[in-house]
Amino acid sequence: MQTIINLLVFFLILGGIIFIHELGHFLTAKLFGVYCAEFSLGMGPKIYSRKKGETDYQIRALPIGGYVAMAGEADQEDNELMKDVPYERTLKGIKTWKKCIIMLAGVFMNFVLALVLLIGVYSVIDVQTNQPIIGTVVENSGANEAHLKVGDTIKKIIINDHESLIASFSDIQEVLDNDNLNLKAKTLDMTVVIERNHQTLNKKVTARFDQTNQCYKIGITAKTRQLSFFEAIKYGFNQFVTYAFIIFTTLGKLIIDSVHTVGQLSGPAGIYSVTAQVTESGSISSLLSLTALLSTNIGMFNLLPIPGLDGSQVLIALIEKAIHREIPIKVKYVLQLAGLALVFGLMIFVTINDIGKMLH
């Protein structure tokens, strides 16, 4: 039963992100009078179709993409539904800036979706402050054994007679970072100076080394608080920038060191695995944050100048404007097929890689 729920959530998230992306293209195309013959969610065999006005709205079997069939696209030249469309209602017959807006509208909608979700999440959850105040104490940790309590303010940390003043929670993390300590011991004894009820107390604390994060931990988290709506906007925007920067740097590494980086990418199988884990955790906020991350990633990926992706369509439109003539349809079509082959080839490779990771 849980597997069915995981699959439904996965397809709902992926389908929602794709729907929002294609809706951006569709609405702006309609706004500028471009003829849209089909608006499809999914790829492959058609399982549902309903025509309203001049557009056939479809749902297809494979929830791995979607498209808007617009008059004037390279792959729509032989579409019988487009043969009698007036030139001014095609992508070729509108101004370049309008064409660019249509092509970038999907990416814009993905970014808007991510921002709305993140702002919504930060509006309802408590976030950790950077104050050096203890929010929680982990059981069976050094802090718990030393009887540190929620609400204690950490003022100093003394390690091997070296005293570090603590002004923020980040200072605690910096002091315990092994890159600064350069130690090999599994435990580390220290004196933590705290303020409790206006009294200053010295506590002997034993930190334990965290191999994964390469730092020592005493077993505390920072104090949390509820954000105002305007603070939630700031936090949501900052998180969105962080997500965008992650995918941007990853794509940069893919260009510089493709062999190593491709092995670190995740395809549909890897995304499903992560989605299933978050779904099973029962955290709605984590699920929404994951959706925001995926929406940001899809938006950023579509900005790449790979034939078949939105970034390439904008680049071609600008080139045609600069040279004052249209690039031959056959050239566009071949480039688009090559680009799609590259994207699907990459997807297949990372999917096989994902399955290999799950089997191990």
Backbone hydrogen bonds in HBPLUS format (Angstrom, degrees):
<---DONOR---> <-ACCEPTOR-->    atom                        ^
c    i                          cat <-CA-CA->   ^        H-A-AA   ^      H-
h    n   atom  resd res      DA  || num        DHA   H-A  angle D-A-AA Bond
n    s   type  num  typ     dist DA aas  dist angle  dist       angle   num
A0005-ILE N   A0001-MET O   3.06 MM   4  6.43 157.7  2.12 149.3 155.3     1
A0006-ASN N   A0002-GLN O   2.83 MM   4  6.09 158.7  1.88 150.1 156.3     2
A0007-LEU N   A0003-THR O   2.92 MM   4  6.16 157.7  1.97 147.9 153.4     3
A0008-LEU N   A0004-ILE O   2.92 MM   4  6.16 160.3  1.96 149.9 155.4     4
A0009-VAL N   A0005-ILE O   2.93 MM   4  6.15 163.0  1.96 154.1 158.2     5
A0010-PHE N   A0006-ASN O   2.92 MM   4  6.08 158.5  1.97 146.3 152.8     6
A0011-PHE N   A0007-LEU O   2.93 MM   4  6.15 168.6  1.94 155.4 157.4     7
A0012-LEU N   A0008-LEU O   2.88 MM   4  5.95 150.1  1.97 143.0 152.3     8
A0013-ILE N   A0009-VAL O   2.90 MM   4  6.06 160.9  1.94 150.8 155.1     9
A0014-LEU N   A0010-PHE O   2.96 MM   4  6.13 176.0  1.96 154.9 156.1    10
A0015-GLY N   A0011-PHE O   2.76 MM   4  5.60 157.3  1.81 139.0 147.0    11
A0016-GLY N   A0012-LEU O   2.89 MM   4  5.84 151.0  1.97 137.0 145.3    12
A0017-ILE N   A0013-ILE O   3.00 MM   4  6.24 160.2  2.04 153.3 157.8    13
A0018-ILE N   A0014-LEU O   3.04 MM   4  6.25 164.7  2.06 151.0 155.2    14
A0019-PHE N   A0015-GLY O   2.82 MM   4  5.90 158.8  1.86 146.7 153.5    15
A0020-ILE N   A0016-GLY O   3.01 MM   4  6.18 162.2  2.05 147.4 151.3    16
A0021-HIS N   A0017-ILE O   3.07 MM   4  6.28 155.0  2.13 143.5 150.6    17
A0022-GLU N   A0018-ILE O   2.89 MM   4  6.15 172.8  1.90 162.0 162.4    18
A0023-LEU N   A0019-PHE O   2.82 MM   4  5.87 147.3  1.93 145.2 155.4    19
A0024-GLY N   A0020-ILE O   3.16 MM   4  6.37 142.7  2.31 139.3 146.9    20
A0024-GLY N   A0021-HIS O   3.16 MM   3  5.38 128.3  2.45  98.6 111.1    21
A0026-PHE N   A0022-GLU O   2.91 MM   4  6.14 166.5  1.92 153.0 157.1    22
A0027-LEU N   A0023-LEU O   2.88 MM   4  5.93 173.8  1.89 153.7 155.0    23
A0028-THR N   A0024-GLY O   3.26 MM   4  6.28 165.1  2.28 145.7 149.9    24
A0029-ALA N   A0025-HIS O   2.93 MM   4  6.01 153.1  2.00 147.3 155.7    25
A0030-LYS N   A0026-PHE O   2.94 MM   4  6.15 161.1  1.97 150.9 155.9    26
A0031-LEU N   A0027-LEU O   2.88 MM   4  6.04 150.0  1.98 139.0 148.2    27
A0032-PHE N   A0028-THR O   3.03 MM   4  6.26 147.3  2.14 144.4 150.8    28
A0034-VAL N   A0029-ALA O   2.83 MM   5  5.06 151.2  1.92 156.3 149.8    29
A0033-GLY N   A0030-LYS O   3.07 MM   3  4.97 162.0  2.10 103.5 108.0    30
A0035-TYR N   A0089-ARG O   2.88 MM  54  5.63 162.8  1.91 157.0 153.8    31
A0071-ALA N   A0035-TYR O   2.96 MM  36  5.52 163.0  1.99 162.0 165.8    32
A0037-ALA N   A0069-ALA O   2.91 MM  32  5.58 136.9  2.10 162.1 169.3    33
A0056-ASP N   A0037-ALA O   2.83 MM  19  6.06 161.8  1.87 137.1 141.6    34
A0069-ALA N   A0038-GLU O   2.88 MM  31  4.97 153.5  1.95 134.2 143.0    35
A0039-PHE N   A0056-ASP O   3.04 MM  17  6.25 157.3  2.09 146.1 145.2    36
A0058-GLN N   A0039-PHE O   2.94 MM  19  6.12 167.7  1.96 147.6 148.9    37
A0040-SER N   A0067-TYR O   2.86 MM  27  5.34 165.9  1.88 169.5 171.8    38
A0067-TYR N   A0040-SER O   3.01 MM  27  5.34 154.8  2.08 137.3 144.3    39
A0041-LEU N   A0058-GLN O   3.05 MM  17  6.31 158.6  2.09 139.3 143.8    40
A0060-ARG N   A0041-LEU O   2.92 MM  19  6.18 167.7  1.94 152.8 154.5    41
A0042-GLY N   A0065-GLY O   2.77 MM  23  4.82 134.4  1.98 130.3 135.6    42
A0043-MET N   A0062-LEU O   2.73 MM  19  5.00 158.4  1.78 142.8 148.8    43
A0062-LEU N   A0043-MET O   2.84 MM  19  5.00 161.3  1.87 165.0 158.7    44
A0061-ALA N   A0045-PRO O   2.85 MM  16  5.52 155.6  1.91 157.2 165.2    45
A0047-ILE N   A0059-ILE O   2.90 MM  12  5.87 166.6  1.92 154.2 158.5    46
A0048-TYR N   A0059-ILE O   3.14 MM  11  5.05 136.4  2.34 150.6 147.8    47
A0059-ILE N   A0048-TYR O   2.94 MM  11  5.05 152.8  2.01 136.8 138.6    48
A0050-ARG N   A0057-TYR O   2.81 MM   7  5.21 151.4  1.89 147.8 157.3    49
A0057-TYR N   A0050-ARG O   2.84 MM   7  5.21 159.6  1.88 142.3 139.0    50
A0052-LYS N   A0055-THR O   2.94 MM   3  5.69 161.8  1.97 171.5 167.4    51
A0055-THR N   A0052-LYS O   3.35 MM   3  5.69 153.7  2.43 130.2 126.7    52
A0073-GLU N   A0070-MET O   3.34 MM   3  6.09 157.9  2.39 142.1 140.7    53
A0091-LEU N   A0071-ALA O   2.80 MM  20  6.23 155.1  1.86 140.8 145.5    54
A0076-GLN N   A0073-GLU O   3.09 MM   3  5.28 162.9  2.12 111.1 115.2    55
A0079-ASN N   A0076-GLN O   3.17 MM   3  5.09 161.3  2.21 103.2 108.6    56
A0082-MET N   A0079-ASN O   2.94 MM   3  5.55 160.9  1.98 117.6 123.9    57
A0085-VAL N   A0082-MET O   3.22 MM   3  5.43 169.3  2.23 115.2 116.9    58
A0089-ARG N   A0086-PRO O   2.90 MM   3  5.44 158.8  1.95 117.4 124.5    59
A0090-THR N   A0087-TYR O   3.05 MM   3  5.41 154.7  2.11 121.0 120.0    60
A0093-GLY N   A0090-THR O   3.02 MM   3  5.17 135.8  2.22  99.5 111.8    61
A0098-LYS N   A0095-LYS O   3.12 MM   3  5.40 125.8  2.42 102.7 116.1    62
A0099-LYS N   A0095-LYS O   3.08 MM   4  6.44 156.3  2.14 150.9 158.0    63
A0100-CYS N   A0096-THR O   2.91 MM   4  6.21 156.3  1.97 153.8 160.0    64
A0101-ILE N   A0097-TRP O   3.09 MM   4  6.25 152.9  2.17 138.1 144.9    65
A0102-ILE N   A0098-LYS O   3.01 MM   4  6.31 159.9  2.05 150.6 155.6    66
A0103-MET N   A0099-LYS O   3.03 MM   4  6.30 159.5  2.07 148.8 154.1    67
A0104-LEU N   A0100-CYS O   2.93 MM   4  6.08 145.6  2.05 146.2 155.4    68
A0105-ALA N   A0101-ILE O   2.89 MM   4  5.78 120.5  2.25 142.8 156.3    69
A0108-PHE N   A0104-LEU O   2.99 MM   4  6.24 163.3  2.01 154.0 159.3    70
A0109-MET N   A0105-ALA O   2.93 MM   4  6.11 155.6  1.99 145.4 151.0    71
A0110-ASN N   A0106-GLY O   3.02 MM   4  6.32 149.7  2.11 145.0 153.3    72
A0111-PHE N   A0107-VAL O   2.99 MM   4  6.32 155.2  2.05 152.4 159.0    73
A0112-VAL N   A0108-PHE O   2.89 MM   4  6.19 154.9  1.96 148.4 156.1    74
A0113-LEU N   A0109-MET O   2.88 MM   4  6.06 162.2  1.91 148.0 152.5    75
A0114-ALA N   A0110-ASN O   3.02 MM   4  6.25 161.2  2.06 145.5 150.3    76
A0115-LEU N   A0111-PHE O   2.96 MM   4  6.19 163.9  1.98 151.0 155.2    77
A0116-VAL N   A0112-VAL O   2.88 MM   4  6.07 166.7  1.90 157.6 161.0    78
A0117-LEU N   A0113-LEU O   3.00 MM   4  6.16 164.9  2.02 152.6 156.5    79
A0118-LEU N   A0114-ALA O   2.97 MM   4  6.14 164.3  1.99 151.3 155.9    80
A0119-ILE N   A0115-LEU O   2.87 MM   4  5.99 166.2  1.89 154.2 158.3    81
A0120-GLY N   A0116-VAL O   2.93 MM   4  6.01 153.9  2.00 141.8 149.8    82
A0121-VAL N   A0117-LEU O   2.87 MM   4  6.13 154.7  1.93 147.9 154.8    83
A0122-TYR N   A0118-LEU O   2.94 MM   4  6.19 169.9  1.95 154.7 156.6    84
A0123-SER N   A0119-ILE O   2.98 MM   4  6.04 123.3  2.31 136.2 150.5    85
A0123-SER N   A0120-GLY O   3.24 MM   3  5.08 137.8  2.43  91.7 103.6    86
A0124-VAL N   A0121-VAL O   3.15 MM   3  5.63 151.3  2.24 109.6 117.3    87
A0125-ILE N   A0121-VAL O   3.07 MM   4  6.19 148.5  2.17 157.9 167.3    88
A0127-VAL N   A0225-ARG O   2.94 MM  98  5.59 158.5  1.99 154.3 149.0    89
A0225-ARG N   A0127-VAL O   2.92 MM  98  5.59 144.5  2.04 142.2 150.6    90
A0129-THR N   A0223-LYS O   2.73 MM  94  5.78 170.3  1.74 170.2 168.3    91
A0169-PHE N   A0130-ASN O   2.67 MM  39  4.92 159.1  1.71 124.4 131.1    92
A0154-ILE N   A0132-PRO O   2.88 MM  22  5.54 163.3  1.91 168.6 167.3    93
A0223-LYS N   A0133-ILE O   3.00 MM  90  5.61 126.7  2.30 155.3 154.3    94
A0134-ILE N   A0152-ASP O   2.95 MM  18  5.54 164.7  1.97 159.5 163.6    95
A0151-GLY N   A0134-ILE O   2.90 MM  17  5.24 160.3  1.94 138.1 144.3    96
A0135-GLY N   A0221-THR O   2.73 MM  86  5.44 172.3  1.74 150.8 149.4    97
A0221-THR N   A0136-THR O   3.11 MM  85  5.29 148.3  2.21 140.5 142.8    98
A0138-VAL N   A0219-GLY O   2.85 MM  81  4.99 168.8  1.86 140.0 143.7    99
A0145-GLU N   A0141-SER O   2.98 MM   4  6.24 161.3  2.01 152.5 157.4   100
A0146-ALA N   A0142-GLY O   2.98 MM   4  6.13 138.4  2.16 140.3 151.3   101
A0143-ALA N   A0218-ILE O   2.69 MM  75  5.29 150.7  1.78 165.5 159.1   102
A0148-LEU N   A0143-ALA O   2.96 MM   5  5.35 173.1  1.96 160.8 158.5   103
A0147-HIS N   A0144-ASN O   3.08 MM   3  5.06 158.1  2.13 102.8 108.5   104
A0152-ASP N   A0149-LYS O   3.09 MM   3  5.71 164.0  2.12 135.8 137.4   105
A0153-THR N   A0195-GLU O   3.14 MM  42  5.09 172.9  2.14 144.1 146.3   106
A0195-GLU N   A0153-THR O   2.75 MM  42  5.09 145.0  1.87 142.0 154.0   107
A0155-LYS N   A0193-VAL O   2.76 MM  38  5.53 164.9  1.78 157.5 162.2   108
A0166-ILE N   A0155-LYS O   2.84 MM  11  5.07 166.3  1.86 143.3 138.7   109
A0156-LYS N   A0193-VAL O   3.29 MM  37  4.94 160.0  2.33 129.8 133.0   110
A0193-VAL N   A0156-LYS O   2.91 MM  37  4.94 159.9  1.96 136.5 142.5   111
A0157-ILE N   A0164-SER O   3.00 MM   7  5.29 150.2  2.09 143.3 152.8   112
A0164-SER N   A0157-ILE O   2.91 MM   7  5.29 154.4  1.97 144.0 152.5   113
A0158-ILE N   A0191-THR O   2.79 MM  33  5.00 167.7  1.80 153.6 157.8   114
A0191-THR N   A0158-ILE O   2.93 MM  33  5.00 165.2  1.95 145.8 150.7   115
A0159-ILE N   A0162-HIS O   2.93 MM   3  5.18 156.5  1.99 147.4 146.0   116
A0162-HIS N   A0159-ILE O   2.85 MM   3  5.18 158.1  1.90 114.4 121.0   117
A0171-ASP N   A0168-SER O   3.08 MM   3  5.29 133.7  2.31  98.8 110.7   118
A0172-ILE N   A0169-PHE O   3.09 MM   3  5.22 124.7  2.41  97.4 110.8   119
A0173-GLN N   A0169-PHE O   3.25 MM   4  6.68 159.3  2.29 149.8 154.0   120
A0174-GLU N   A0170-SER O   2.91 MM   4  6.15 150.3  2.00 145.6 154.3   121
A0175-VAL N   A0171-ASP O   2.96 MM   4  6.15 156.8  2.02 146.8 152.1   122
A0176-LEU N   A0172-ILE O   3.12 MM   4  6.36 151.9  2.20 147.7 154.9   123
A0177-ASP N   A0174-GLU O   3.31 MM   3  5.16 156.4  2.36  97.9 104.8   124
A0216-TYR N   A0176-LEU O   2.90 MM  40  5.13 172.2  1.90 151.0 151.3   125
A0180-ASN N   A0177-ASP O   3.04 MM   3  5.68 147.7  2.15 114.2 122.4   126
A0181-LEU N   A0177-ASP O   3.22 MM   4  6.55 147.9  2.33 138.4 147.8   127
A0178-ASN N   A0214-GLN O   3.35 MM  36  5.99 152.7  2.43 133.2 138.1   128
A0182-ASN N   A0178-ASN O   2.63 MM   4  5.22 162.6  1.66 139.4 145.4   129
A0209-PHE N   A0186-LYS O   2.86 MM  23  5.13 160.6  1.90 150.5 148.5   130
A0188-LEU N   A0207-ALA O   2.86 MM  19  5.03 146.2  1.98 142.0 146.9   131
A0207-ALA N   A0188-LEU O   2.78 MM  19  5.03 167.2  1.80 151.4 147.8   132
A0190-MET N   A0205-VAL O   2.91 MM  15  5.43 148.4  2.01 155.8 165.9   133
A0205-VAL N   A0190-MET O   2.89 MM  15  5.43 163.7  1.92 154.3 159.1   134
A0192-VAL N   A0203-LYS O   2.78 MM  11  5.12 169.4  1.79 156.1 157.5   135
A0203-LYS N   A0192-VAL O   2.89 MM  11  5.12 158.5  1.93 138.4 145.7   136
A0194-ILE N   A0201-LEU O   2.84 MM   7  5.33 163.4  1.87 160.5 164.1   137
A0201-LEU N   A0194-ILE O   2.89 MM   7  5.33 161.9  1.92 147.4 153.5   138
A0196-ARG N   A0199-GLN O   2.77 MM   3  5.18 158.6  1.81 151.4 156.5   139
A0199-GLN N   A0196-ARG O   2.89 MM   3  5.18 150.9  1.97 109.6 119.3   140
A0208-ARG N   A0217-LYS O   2.94 MM   9  5.40 160.3  1.98 150.8 147.2   141
A0217-LYS N   A0208-ARG O   2.86 MM   9  5.40 157.2  1.91 141.1 147.4   142
A0210-ASP N   A0215-CYS O   2.73 MM   5  5.44 170.5  1.74 161.0 164.4   143
A0214-GLN N   A0210-ASP O   2.80 MM   4  5.59 119.1  2.17 145.1 162.0   144
A0215-CYS N   A0210-ASP O   3.36 MM   5  5.44 149.9  2.46 135.1 141.9   145
A0232-ALA N   A0228-SER O   2.84 MM   4  6.11 150.2  1.93 149.6 158.9   146
A0233-ILE N   A0229-PHE O   3.01 MM   4  6.37 144.4  2.14 143.2 152.1   147
A0234-LYS N   A0230-PHE O   3.23 MM   4  6.51 156.9  2.29 139.3 144.5   148
A0235-TYR N   A0231-GLU O   2.84 MM   4  6.13 168.0  1.85 158.4 161.2   149
A0236-GLY N   A0232-ALA O   2.78 MM   4  5.79 161.2  1.81 146.2 152.4   150
A0237-PHE N   A0233-ILE O   2.91 MM   4  6.02 158.7  1.95 146.4 152.1   151
A0238-ASN N   A0234-LYS O   2.95 MM   4  6.15 161.3  1.98 149.7 155.1   152
A0239-GLN N   A0235-TYR O   2.93 MM   4  6.14 154.7  1.99 148.9 155.7   153
A0240-PHE N   A0236-GLY O   2.95 MM   4  6.15 151.7  2.03 143.6 151.7   154
A0241-VAL N   A0237-PHE O   2.95 MM   4  6.25 157.1  2.00 151.1 156.6   155
A0242-THR N   A0238-ASN O   3.00 MM   4  6.25 151.2  2.08 141.0 149.2   156
A0243-TYR N   A0239-GLN O   2.91 MM   4  6.23 159.9  1.95 151.3 155.7   157
A0244-ALA N   A0240-PHE O   2.90 MM   4  6.17 162.7  1.93 152.2 157.1   158
A0245-PHE N   A0241-VAL O   2.85 MM   4  6.01 153.0  1.92 146.8 154.3   159
A0246-ILE N   A0242-THR O   2.99 MM   4  6.23 151.7  2.07 148.3 155.5   160
A0247-ILE N   A0243-TYR O   3.20 MM   4  6.56 166.9  2.22 155.2 156.2   161
A0248-PHE N   A0244-ALA O   2.92 MM   4  6.02 151.2  2.01 143.3 152.5   162
A0249-THR N   A0245-PHE O   2.90 MM   4  6.04 164.4  1.92 151.0 153.8   163
A0250-THR N   A0246-ILE O   2.97 MM   4  6.14 152.5  2.04 144.9 153.4   164
A0251-LEU N   A0247-ILE O   2.91 MM   4  6.06 158.3  1.96 146.5 151.4   165
A0252-GLY N   A0248-PHE O   3.02 MM   4  6.24 147.0  2.13 140.0 149.6   166
A0253-LYS N   A0249-THR O   2.90 MM   4  6.18 152.4  1.98 145.3 152.1   167
A0254-LEU N   A0250-THR O   2.90 MM   4  6.17 143.0  2.04 141.1 152.2   168
A0255-ILE N   A0251-LEU O   3.22 MM   4  6.53 140.7  2.38 139.6 147.7   169
A0255-ILE N   A0252-GLY O   3.23 MM   3  5.32 129.3  2.50  96.0 108.1   170
A0256-ILE N   A0252-GLY O   3.11 MM   4  6.41 158.3  2.16 146.2 152.2   171
A0257-ASP N   A0253-LYS O   2.64 MM   4  5.50 167.0  1.65 153.4 158.2   172
A0261-THR N   A0257-ASP O   3.04 MM   4  6.08 167.9  2.05 159.7 163.4   173
A0262-VAL N   A0258-SER O   2.95 MM   4  5.70 164.3  1.98 145.8 149.6   174
A0264-GLN N   A0261-THR O   2.84 MM   3  5.23 149.8  1.93 111.2 121.1   175
A0265-LEU N   A0262-VAL O   3.17 MM   3  5.29 152.2  2.25 103.6 111.8   176
A0271-ILE N   A0267-GLY O   2.90 MM   4  6.14 162.6  1.93 160.9 166.7   177
A0272-TYR N   A0268-PRO O   2.83 MM   4  5.98 155.1  1.89 145.4 152.5   178
A0273-SER N   A0269-ALA O   2.99 MM   4  6.22 154.3  2.06 143.1 149.9   179
A0274-VAL N   A0270-GLY O   3.08 MM   4  6.39 160.1  2.12 150.0 153.9   180
A0275-THR N   A0271-ILE O   2.87 MM   4  6.05 164.3  1.90 151.4 156.6   181
A0276-ALA N   A0272-TYR O   2.79 MM   4  5.96 155.6  1.85 152.3 158.5   182
A0277-GLN N   A0273-SER O   3.12 MM   4  6.37 156.2  2.18 143.6 149.4   183
A0278-VAL N   A0274-VAL O   3.00 MM   4  6.31 162.7  2.03 154.7 158.9   184
A0279-THR N   A0275-THR O   2.83 MM   4  5.97 158.2  1.87 148.8 155.7   185
A0280-GLU N   A0276-ALA O   2.92 MM   4  6.07 161.3  1.95 149.9 154.3   186
A0281-SER N   A0277-GLN O   3.11 MM   4  6.32 130.3  2.37 135.7 148.4   187
A0281-SER N   A0278-VAL O   3.16 MM   3  5.09 132.6  2.39  93.1 106.1   188
A0282-GLY N   A0279-THR O   3.10 MM   3  5.51 148.3  2.20 106.7 115.7   189
A0287-LEU N   A0283-SER O   3.11 MM   4  6.36 151.5  2.20 142.6 150.5   190
A0288-LEU N   A0284-ILE O   2.90 MM   4  6.17 155.1  1.96 152.0 158.5   191
A0289-SER N   A0285-SER O   2.93 MM   4  6.11 153.3  2.00 142.2 150.0   192
A0290-LEU N   A0286-SER O   2.91 MM   4  6.09 152.4  1.98 143.0 150.3   193
A0291-THR N   A0287-LEU O   2.99 MM   4  6.24 153.6  2.06 142.0 149.1   194
A0292-ALA N   A0288-LEU O   2.93 MM   4  6.22 152.5  2.01 145.0 152.5   195
A0293-LEU N   A0289-SER O   2.93 MM   4  6.23 151.5  2.01 144.8 152.6   196
A0294-LEU N   A0290-LEU O   2.92 MM   4  6.21 163.0  1.95 154.2 158.0   197
A0295-SER N   A0291-THR O   2.88 MM   4  6.05 158.8  1.93 148.9 155.2   198
A0296-THR N   A0292-ALA O   2.96 MM   4  6.11 155.5  2.02 144.8 151.3   199
A0297-ASN N   A0293-LEU O   2.91 MM   4  6.15 158.8  1.96 149.0 155.2   200
A0298-ILE N   A0294-LEU O   2.90 MM   4  6.12 162.7  1.93 152.7 156.6   201
A0299-GLY N   A0295-SER O   3.00 MM   4  6.14 156.9  2.06 142.8 149.5   202
A0300-MET N   A0296-THR O   2.89 MM   4  6.12 166.7  1.91 155.2 158.4   203
A0301-PHE N   A0297-ASN O   2.85 MM   4  5.98 161.0  1.89 150.3 156.1   204
A0302-ASN N   A0298-ILE O   3.04 MM   4  6.15 151.8  2.12 142.4 149.2   205
A0303-LEU N   A0300-MET O   3.10 MM   3  5.29 148.9  2.20 102.2 111.8   206
A0304-LEU N   A0301-PHE O   3.14 MM   3  5.68 162.1  2.17 113.0 118.6   207
A0311-GLY N   A0302-ASN O   2.79 MM   9  6.05 147.3  1.90 162.7 161.4   208
A0309-LEU N   A0306-ILE O   2.89 MM   3  5.66 164.0  1.92 153.1 156.8   209
A0312-SER N   A0309-LEU O   3.15 MM   3  5.53 126.6  2.45 106.1 118.4   210
A0313-GLN N   A0309-LEU O   3.28 MM   4  6.66 152.5  2.36 147.9 155.6   211
A0314-VAL N   A0310-ASP O   3.09 MM   4  6.43 157.0  2.15 155.4 160.6   212
A0315-LEU N   A0311-GLY O   3.07 MM   4  6.28 158.3  2.12 142.4 148.6   213
A0316-ILE N   A0312-SER O   2.88 MM   4  6.12 161.4  1.91 154.5 158.8   214
A0317-ALA N   A0313-GLN O   3.03 MM   4  6.21 157.7  2.08 142.7 148.9   215
A0318-LEU N   A0314-VAL O   2.99 MM   4  6.26 155.2  2.06 150.6 156.9   216
A0319-ILE N   A0315-LEU O   2.92 MM   4  6.17 152.6  2.00 148.1 156.1   217
A0320-GLU N   A0316-ILE O   2.90 MM   4  6.11 165.6  1.92 154.3 157.7   218
A0321-LYS N   A0317-ALA O   3.05 MM   4  6.23 147.6  2.16 138.6 147.5   219
A0322-ALA N   A0318-LEU O   2.97 MM   4  6.19 149.8  2.06 141.3 149.4   220
A0323-ILE N   A0319-ILE O   2.91 MM   4  6.20 154.2  1.98 156.1 162.5   221
A0324-HIS N   A0320-GLU O   2.94 MM   4  5.71 117.2  2.35 134.1 147.2   222
A0331-VAL N   A0328-PRO O   3.05 MM   3  5.35 121.1  2.41 103.0 117.1   223
A0332-LYS N   A0328-PRO O   3.08 MM   4  6.48 160.3  2.12 154.2 159.8   224
A0333-TYR N   A0329-ILE O   2.85 MM   4  6.06 161.2  1.88 154.4 159.9   225
A0334-VAL N   A0330-LYS O   2.95 MM   4  6.11 161.1  1.98 146.6 151.3   226
A0335-LEU N   A0331-VAL O   2.95 MM   4  6.12 163.8  1.97 150.5 155.3   227
A0336-GLN N   A0332-LYS O   2.85 MM   4  6.05 154.6  1.92 148.1 155.5   228
A0337-LEU N   A0333-TYR O   2.95 MM   4  6.20 159.4  2.00 149.4 154.5   229
A0338-ALA N   A0334-VAL O   2.93 MM   4  6.15 159.0  1.97 149.5 155.5   230
A0339-GLY N   A0335-LEU O   2.87 MM   4  6.07 156.9  1.92 147.7 154.2   231
A0340-LEU N   A0336-GLN O   2.92 MM   4  6.11 164.0  1.94 151.3 155.4   232
A0341-ALA N   A0337-LEU O   2.89 MM   4  6.04 152.5  1.97 144.4 152.5   233
A0342-LEU N   A0338-ALA O   2.97 MM   4  6.21 150.1  2.06 143.4 151.4   234
A0343-VAL N   A0339-GLY O   2.93 MM   4  6.24 161.1  1.97 151.9 156.6   235
A0344-PHE N   A0340-LEU O   2.86 MM   4  5.99 172.8  1.86 153.8 156.1   236
A0345-GLY N   A0341-ALA O   2.82 MM   4  5.76 147.4  1.93 137.5 147.5   237
A0346-LEU N   A0342-LEU O   2.92 MM   4  6.09 156.0  1.98 145.3 151.3   238
A0347-MET N   A0343-VAL O   2.90 MM   4  6.17 153.1  1.97 145.0 153.2   239
A0348-ILE N   A0344-PHE O   2.90 MM   4  6.09 157.5  1.95 146.8 151.9   240
A0349-PHE N   A0345-GLY O   2.99 MM   4  6.21 159.2  2.03 145.9 151.7   241
A0350-VAL N   A0346-LEU O   2.96 MM   4  6.20 171.9  1.97 155.8 157.1   242
A0351-THR N   A0347-MET O   2.95 MM   4  6.01 144.4  2.08 140.9 151.2   243
A0352-ILE N   A0348-ILE O   3.00 MM   4  6.25 160.0  2.04 150.3 154.5   244
A0353-ASN N   A0349-PHE O   2.95 MM   4  6.23 154.8  2.02 145.9 153.9   245
A0354-ASP N   A0350-VAL O   2.76 MM   4  5.96 149.2  1.85 140.7 149.0   246
A0355-ILE N   A0351-THR O   2.93 MM   4  6.21 162.0  1.96 152.3 156.2   247
A0356-GLY N   A0352-ILE O   2.98 MM   4  6.21 155.5  2.05 145.7 152.5   248
A0357-LYS N   A0353-ASN O   3.00 MM   4  6.33 150.3  2.09 145.3 152.9   249
A0358-MET N   A0354-ASP O   2.97 MM   4  6.31 156.4  2.02 152.1 158.5   250
A0359-LEU N   A0355-ILE O   2.95 MM   4  6.16 150.3  2.04 148.8 156.6   251
A0360-HIS N   A0356-GLY O   3.21 MM   4  6.39 135.0  2.42 136.6 147.4   252
A0360-HIS N   A0357-LYS O   3.21 MM   3  5.23 131.8  2.46  93.8 106.5   253
